[in-house]
């Protein structure tokens, strides 16, 4: 057997970067959130095409049993609309309010919607909350921010695949 020398890979750094996380954290997360906003804007547009579906898994039917997006928009109450206008993330508690929020922003404001599905017992969710709140304030009037508590609004979280 020949003795060939196998080059060793460069040593891995095990040190934690010393860069001030607070100075760059907001900007990098804002970029991520804006990218997610674009995805949910497309999702909102997709939701407008659900009229042809036979299933009502998305909560599209109104009390009459017919497609009734205006009822969903009514479920997106004035409190939630006020929160959006004040640059706050609106916490939706029902599927109807969630659908109403998407329809309101698709049909009335035309803005993309960023959705945060969270749980109060989730550590990363708690870390993300102040960033989400800051972005809602910073992009007030440009992007709508909606929060869905997966424990209190399990049906919507399930509908979103969370």
C-alpha positions, 0 to 999 in steps of 0.5 A: 500500500502506498502512503498517500497524504489526504489533505485535512479540511480547514479547521472549523471555527467554534467561536460565536460571532461577536458582531452586535446582533441588535444592530443587524438583527432587525434588518435581516429579519425585515428582509425575511418578513418582506419575502414572506409577505410576498408569498402570502400576497400570492397566497391571498390571490390564490384564495380568490380562486377558491370559488370553484372548489367543492369543499368548504375547508377554507370557510368560504360559505356564508350562513346561506350556504353560498359563497359569502366573502362579505360575511368573512370581511365582516368577521374581520372586525373594526378592532382588527382593522383599527389595529392594522391602521395603527401599525399593529399586528392584528390577532385573528381568533377565528377562521372567518376573521382570518379569511376576512382579513385576507379578503379585506386586504386583497379587495380593499387595501391590495396589500400583501399580508404577513402571517405569524402563526405562533404559540405562547409556549414556543421560545422562538415565537416569543423571540420573533414577537418583538421583531414582528411588532416592529415590522408592523409599525415600520411598514404600516400602510404598506404591509398588513401583519396578522397573528394567529395563535395556534392554541386559540385558533387551531382550526386556522393554524391547521388550515395553514398546515401548522 
